[in-house]
């Protein structure tokens, strides 16, 4: 090349870099809205018309609109059938057993309480930490339930701000926090979810000029059920339906502020549940997982298969339905990638990048298997349409109903189900497909070697420690009190 041409190329190079066409696109905002104990059949867009139990449809127009404008997942899994482990998995992208968040204290509790000096290890890399590292403003609003001591607070896990409570609404101490300060010792549960919505809307408005990540974790429809008196009696499903419809209205307010600020097209919205419904209580005060079997606290489909809808205009095709295996663990690698970051490279992450499932019809799942753990016990494994359930007892499938019952706890044998033909897990086909059962047993053994299984006394070689305060002293209060 002639010297004059080289000089001209050098002079023009900066101009190419600075053109608008070549400037990096603005990173999308991320909003994850997590319901508490919402059942598979509790949303209008999932409701099954031939519901033989007679449960009326709950009206959820705002969440339904997300499904109309985005993608609805039919085979989306919470990583656990109870609160704490599921939330830990969502934020870390890992099975709860891997990060030590599946069993707590000497009595092996399945969720954290104020008696536990444990919590999500601050050494874990959460989705909030990743997005914060990419310049995102981050906020946690609502229920936390990943450790009540200061070492485990949202502020220690990548969130710039926190407004909410450390525990579910049936567990004490039930106090309201602003960051690390208790600002209200006895919040009115009737107004709590409205206040979470207000806080979320305020955050969106305040951060409209920069990329943001909002983790909005409602306490609804976890029991006990509460909502403002003016909203009672509106639903065909009684008090429970009233609470879910009130939850939907909160989602509507969040979507409304995205429209008002012009952010709707540059915001990824994910709505899902932390586990299946709590089916204790009378008809009008409980959730529903029809046509799935069982409910919360079990590893049947009704305990862990949950609703999930996602919207990202211009990227997720409107009205798409995916029937592939996906999980809340997938949110970390997927959203990290969209934001231009990588999942942690120094540790195992169980979640997969599901952007193709979100954006391409008929894209296959990146999961060769999904593993159903209860505490540290591997109870089942799914691969494609096949689910192998390991030997258990009737108590495993009805933990709440039988907890105080004198009925005999009967053993249940290993069973194989074709979930495409039999989503309700009613017909055991292991005798007809022994080769499938053997393949799934091999997958399960691989996972046992990886993260363990209390049923076979295997510890696993790739488990990371839970966060733990060595000695829980009286001075280690959950948070400072406001003066």
C-alpha positions in Angstrom: 0.0 0.0 0.0 1.3 3.5 -0.8 2.2 5.8 2.1 -0.5 8.3 1.2 -3.2 5.5 1.3 -1.9 4.2 4.6 -2.1 7.7 6.1 -5.6 8.1 4.8 -6.7 4.8 6.3 -5.3 5.8 9.7 -7.1 9.1 9.6 -10.4 7.5 8.7 -10.2 4.6 11.2 -11.5 6.6 14.2 -14.5 7.8 12.2 -15.6 4.2 11.5 -15.4 3.4 15.2 -17.5 6.3 16.2 -20.3 5.9 13.8 -23.7 5.2 15.4 -24.2 2.0 13.4 -21.2 0.5 15.0 -21.8 1.7 18.5 -22.6 -1.1 21.0 -26.3 -1.6 21.6 -27.7 -0.6 25.0 -27.7 -3.4 27.4 -31.3 -4.5 28.1 -32.9 -4.0 31.5 -33.9 -7.1 33.4 -36.9 -7.6 35.6 -37.5 -11.0 37.3 -40.8 -11.2 39.1 -41.1 -14.2 41.4 -44.3 -15.3 42.9 -44.4 -17.4 46.1 -46.1 -20.8 46.0 -48.0 -20.0 42.8 -49.4 -23.2 41.1 -49.2 -24.3 37.5 -52.9 -23.9 37.0 -53.3 -20.6 38.9 -52.8 -18.3 35.9 -55.3 -17.7 33.1 -52.7 -18.6 30.4 -52.0 -22.0 32.1 -55.5 -22.8 33.2 -56.9 -26.2 32.1 -60.5 -25.9 30.9 -61.2 -29.6 31.6 -60.2 -29.2 35.2 -62.2 -32.0 36.8 -61.7 -30.7 40.3 -63.9 -27.7 39.5 -61.4 -25.0 40.2 -62.6 -21.8 38.5 -60.3 -19.7 36.4 -58.4 -16.9 38.0 -58.3 -13.7 35.9 -54.7 -12.7 35.3 -54.8 -10.4 32.3 -51.4 -8.7 32.8 -49.4 -11.9 33.1 -51.5 -13.4 30.3 -50.5 -10.4 28.2 -46.8 -11.2 28.8 -47.5 -14.7 27.4 -49.3 -13.2 24.4 -46.4 -10.8 23.7 -43.6 -13.3 24.5 -42.9 -16.9 25.2 -44.8 -19.3 27.5 -42.9 -22.3 28.9 -44.8 -25.5 29.5 -42.0 -27.5 31.0 -40.2 -25.0 33.2 -38.9 -26.1 36.5 -38.2 -24.5 39.9 -34.9 -26.1 41.1 -36.6 -27.1 44.4 -40.1 -27.6 45.7 -39.6 -25.2 48.6 -38.6 -21.5 49.0 -35.0 -21.2 50.2 -33.3 -23.7 47.9 -35.2 -22.6 44.9 -34.3 -18.9 45.4 -30.6 -19.8 45.9 -30.6 -21.7 42.7 -32.2 -18.9 40.7 -29.6 -16.4 41.8 -26.5 -18.7 41.5 -27.5 -20.8 38.5 -26.8 -24.0 40.5 -28.7 -26.9 42.0 -29.3 -26.0 45.7 -27.3 -29.1 46.8 -24.2 -27.8 44.9 -24.1 -24.5 46.8 -25.0 -26.0 50.2 -28.5 -24.5 50.2 -30.7 -27.6 50.5 -30.6 -28.7 54.1 -30.1 -26.5 57.2 -29.1 -27.1 60.8 -28.8 -30.3 62.7 -32.5 -31.1 62.2 -32.1 -30.9 58.4 -34.7 -28.2 57.8 -35.7 -27.6 54.2 -35.8 -23.8 54.5 -34.0 -21.2 56.6 -35.5 -19.8 59.8 -34.2 -17.3 62.4 -32.7 -20.3 64.3 -30.2 -20.9 61.6 -26.8 -19.3 61.4 -26.5 -20.3 57.7 -27.2 -18.5 54.5 -26.1 -18.1 50.9 -22.3 -18.1 50.9 -21.0 -14.5 50.0 -18.4 -16.3 47.9 -21.0 -17.4 45.5 -21.4 -15.3 42.3 -25.0 -14.3 41.9 -26.8 -12.9 38.9 -26.9 -9.5 40.7 -23.1 -9.5 41.1 -22.6 -10.3 37.4 -25.0 -7.6 36.2 -23.6 -5.1 38.7 -20.2 -5.8 37.2 -21.6 -4.8 33.8 -22.8 -1.5 35.0 -26.3 -2.4 36.0 -28.2 -0.7 38.9 -29.5 -3.6 41.0 -32.4 -3.8 43.5 -34.0 -6.6 45.5 -37.6 -5.9 46.5 -39.8 -8.3 48.5 -39.0 -11.7 50.1 -35.3 -12.7 50.5 -35.2 -15.9 52.5 -31.5 -16.7 51.9 -30.1 -15.9 55.3 -31.2 -13.3 57.9 -27.8 -12.4 59.3 -25.9 -9.3 57.9 -23.3 -11.5 56.2 -26.1 -13.0 54.0 -28.2 -9.9 53.2 -29.0 -8.9 49.6 -26.4 -6.1 49.9 -23.7 -8.8 50.3 -24.9 -10.5 47.1 -24.7 -7.8 44.5 -27.8 -5.7 45.2 -27.4 -2.0 45.6 -30.6 -1.8 47.6 -33.1 -3.9 49.4 -36.7 -3.3 50.5 -38.5 -6.3 51.9 -38.4 -9.0 54.5 -35.9 -11.8 55.3 -38.6 -14.5 55.9 -41.9 -15.6 54.4 -45.1 -14.2 55.8 -45.8 -17.2 58.1 -42.4 -17.0 59.8 -41.0 -14.6 62.4 -39.6 -12.2 63.0 -41.7 -10.7 60.3 -40.2 -7.2 59.9 -39.7 -4.8 57.0 -36.2 -3.8 56.0 -34.8 -0.9 54.0 -31.3 -2.1 53.1 -29.8 -3.3 56.4 -32.2 -1.4 58.7 -35.5 -2.6 60.2 -37.8 0.2 59.2 -41.1 -1.4 60.3 -41.3 -4.1 63.1 -44.9 -5.2 62.3 -45.8 -4.4 58.7 -49.5 -4.6 57.7 -49.6 -7.7 55.4 -52.8 -6.4 53.8 -50.7 -3.6 52.1 -47.4 -5.3 51.8 -47.5 -6.5 48.2 -48.8 -3.1 47.1 -45.9 -1.5 48.7 -43.5 -3.9 46.9 -45.1 -2.8 43.6 -44.7 0.8 44.5 -41.1 0.3 45.4 -40.5 -1.5 42.1 -42.2 1.3 40.1 -40.1 3.9 41.9 -36.9 2.0 41.1 -37.7 1.8 37.4 -38.4 5.5 37.2 -35.2 6.4 39.1 -33.0 4.2 37.0 -34.6 4.8 33.6 -31.4 6.3 32.2 -29.1 3.4 33.0 -29.4 -0.4 32.7 -31.0 -2.0 35.7 -31.8 -5.4 37.2 -34.9 -5.6 39.4 -35.5 -8.8 41.4 -39.2 -8.4 42.5 -40.1 -11.2 44.8 -43.7 -11.0 46.0 -44.8 -12.7 49.2 -48.1 -13.7 47.5 -49.8 -16.1 47.3 -47.9 -17.7 50.2 -50.2 -18.4 53.1 -51.5 -16.7 55.3 -53.4 -14.9 52.5 -53.7 -11.1 52.8 -54.8 -8.3 50.6 -56.6 -4.9 51.0 -60.2 -5.2 52.2 -61.5 -3.3 49.1 -60.2 -6.1 46.9 -61.9 -9.0 48.6 -64.7 -11.0 46.9 -63.5 -10.1 43.3 -62.4 -13.5 42.2 -64.4 -16.7 41.3 -61.8 -18.6 43.3 -62.4 -17.0 46.7 -59.7 -15.4 48.8 -56.9 -17.3 47.0 -58.1 -16.0 43.7 -58.4 -12.5 45.1 -54.7 -12.6 46.2 -53.5 -13.9 42.8 -55.5 -11.3 40.9 -54.0 -8.6 43.2 -50.6 -10.0 42.3 -51.4 -9.7 38.7 -52.4 -6.1 39.1 -49.0 -5.4 40.6 -47.4 -7.0 37.5 -49.6 -4.7 35.5 -48.3 -1.6 37.3 -44.7 -2.7 36.6 -45.5 -3.1 32.9 -47.3 0.2 32.9 -44.2 2.1 34.1 -42.1 0.4 31.4 -44.6 1.8 28.8 -44.6 5.3 30.4 -40.8 5.5 30.5 -40.4 4.1 27.0 -38.4 1.2 28.4 -40.7 -1.7 27.4 -38.8 -2.6 24.2 -35.5 -2.7 25.9 -36.5 -4.7 29.0 -36.5 -8.4 29.5 -39.4 -9.4 31.8 -39.5 -12.8 33.4 -42.4 -14.0 35.5 -42.3 -17.3 37.4 -42.9 -19.0 40.7 -40.4 -20.4 43.3 -42.2 -23.7 43.6 -45.6 -25.4 43.2 -48.7 -24.5 45.2 -49.4 -25.1 48.9 -52.6 -27.2 48.7 -53.4 -27.2 52.4 -56.6 -25.6 53.4 -60.1 -25.3 52.0 -60.9 -24.9 48.3 -60.9 -21.1 48.3 -57.6 -20.7 50.2 -55.2 -22.9 48.2 -53.5 -23.1 44.9 -53.8 -25.7 42.1 -51.3 -27.5 39.9 -53.8 -29.5 37.7 -53.1 -31.5 35.6 -49.9 -32.2 37.5 -49.5 -34.6 40.3 -49.1 -33.4 44.0 -47.9 -30.0 45.0 -45.3 -28.0 47.0 -42.7 -29.9 49.1 -42.7 -32.9 46.7 -40.7 -33.8 43.7 -43.7 -34.8 41.7 -44.4 -32.4 38.8 -46.9 -30.4 40.8 -44.1 -29.5 43.3 -41.5 -28.2 40.8 -43.0 -27.6 37.4 -44.1 -23.9 37.5 -45.5 -21.2 35.2 -43.0 -19.1 33.4 -43.5 -16.4 30.8 -40.9 -14.1 29.3 -41.2 -10.9 27.2 -38.5 -9.1 25.2 -40.0 -7.2 22.3 -38.1 -7.5 19.1 -36.2 -10.6 20.3 -38.8 -13.0 21.7 -41.5 -13.8 19.1 -45.0 -13.0 20.3 -47.2 -15.9 21.2 -44.4 -18.5 21.2 -44.7 -21.7 23.3 -41.8 -23.8 24.3 -42.3 -27.3 25.6 -38.6 -28.0 26.3 -37.0 -28.5 29.6 -35.9 -25.2 31.2 -35.3 -24.0 34.7 -34.8 -20.9 36.9 -31.1 -22.0 37.1 -30.9 -21.0 33.4 -31.6 -17.4 34.1 -28.0 -16.6 35.3 -26.1 -17.9 32.3 -28.7 -16.7 29.8 -29.1 -13.1 31.2 -25.3 -12.8 31.8 -24.7 -13.6 28.2 -27.3 -11.1 27.0 -25.6 -8.5 29.1 -22.2 -9.3 27.5 -20.8 -11.2 30.5 -19.8 -14.8 31.1 -21.0 -17.0 34.0 -18.2 -17.7 36.5 -15.4 -19.8 34.9 -13.9 -20.9 38.2 -16.8 -23.1 39.3 -19.5 -25.4 38.0 -22.7 -23.7 36.9 -25.6 -26.1 36.3 -27.8 -23.7 34.4 -27.6 -23.4 30.6 -28.0 -20.6 28.1 -31.6 -20.9 27.0 -31.7 -17.8 24.7 -32.5 -20.1 21.7 -35.5 -21.5 23.6 -36.6 -17.9 24.2 -36.2 -16.7 20.7 -36.4 -19.7 18.2 -39.5 -21.9 17.8 -38.8 -25.6 18.2 -35.3 -25.0 19.6 -34.1 -28.0 21.6 -33.4 -27.9 25.3 -29.7 -27.7 26.2 -30.4 -30.0 29.2 -29.7 -33.7 28.7 -31.3 -34.2 32.1 -33.1 -32.5 35.0 -32.6 -33.7 38.6 -35.2 -33.6 41.3 -33.7 -33.2 44.8 -35.5 -33.0 48.1 -33.2 -31.8 50.8 -30.0 -33.8 49.8 -31.9 -36.7 48.4 -32.1 -37.4 44.7 -35.7 -38.5 44.2 -36.1 -38.5 40.4 -34.4 -37.7 37.1 -35.9 -36.5 33.8 -34.4 -36.8 30.3 -36.5 -35.7 27.3 -40.0 -36.9 28.0 -39.0 -39.7 30.4 -39.1 -39.3 34.2 -37.6 -42.0 36.5 -38.9 -41.8 40.1 -36.8 -43.6 42.7 -38.3 -45.6 45.5 -40.1 -43.5 48.1 -43.0 -43.6 50.5 -46.4 -42.1 50.4 -45.2 -39.5 52.9 -42.8 -38.2 50.3 -45.7 -37.4 48.0 -48.0 -35.9 50.7 -45.8 -34.3 53.3 -48.2 -31.8 54.7 -51.3 -34.0 54.5 -49.7 -36.9 56.3 -47.4 -35.0 58.6 -49.8 -35.2 61.6 -51.7 -38.3 60.3 -51.8 -41.7 61.9 -52.1 -43.3 58.5 -49.4 -45.9 57.7 -46.6 -44.6 55.5 -46.5 -47.0 52.6 -43.5 -47.7 50.3 -43.7 -46.8 46.7 -41.5 -48.6 44.1 -39.3 -47.2 41.4 -41.5 -46.0 38.5 -41.0 -44.6 35.0 -43.4 -42.1 33.4 -43.7 -40.7 29.9 -44.5 -37.1 30.7 -45.6 -36.3 27.1 -48.4 -38.9 27.3 -48.9 -38.8 31.0 -48.1 -35.5 32.6 -50.0 -36.5 35.7 -47.6 -39.4 36.5 -50.4 -41.9 36.7 -49.1 -44.8 34.6 -45.9 -46.6 35.4 -44.3 -47.9 32.2 -41.0 -49.2 33.6 -41.9 -52.8 32.6 -42.4 -51.7 29.0 -39.2 -49.6 28.8 -36.4 -51.2 30.9 -33.7 -49.7 28.7 -35.0 -46.2 29.3 -35.0 -46.7 33.0 -31.4 -48.0 32.9 -30.3 -45.0 30.9 -31.8 -42.7 33.5 -30.3 -44.6 36.4 -26.9 -44.0 34.8 -27.6 -40.3 34.6 -28.6 -40.3 38.2 -25.4 -42.1 39.2 -23.4 -39.4 37.4 -25.1 -36.7 39.4 -24.7 -38.6 42.7 -20.9 -38.7 42.1 -21.0 -35.0 41.3 -23.1 -33.5 44.1 -24.2 -36.5 46.2 -27.3 -38.2 47.4 -28.3 -38.8 51.0 -30.4 -41.9 50.0 -27.2 -43.7 48.9 -24.9 -42.0 51.4 -22.9 -40.3 48.6 -21.3 -36.9 49.5 -20.5 -35.8 46.0 -17.1 -34.3 44.9 -18.3 -30.9 43.6 -20.3 -29.4 46.4 -19.5 -26.0 47.7 -20.1 -24.9 51.3 -23.1 -23.0 52.7 -22.3 -19.7 54.2 -22.2 -19.9 58.0 -21.6 -17.7 61.0 -19.5 -19.8 63.3 -21.2 -18.8 66.6 -24.6 -17.2 66.6 -24.5 -14.7 69.5 -27.2 -12.5 70.8 -25.4 -9.5 69.3 -25.7 -11.0 65.8 -29.1 -9.5 65.2 -30.7 -9.8 61.8 -30.3 -6.1 61.2 -29.8 -2.8 62.8 -33.0 -1.1 64.0 -33.9 2.3 62.9 -33.5 4.9 65.6 
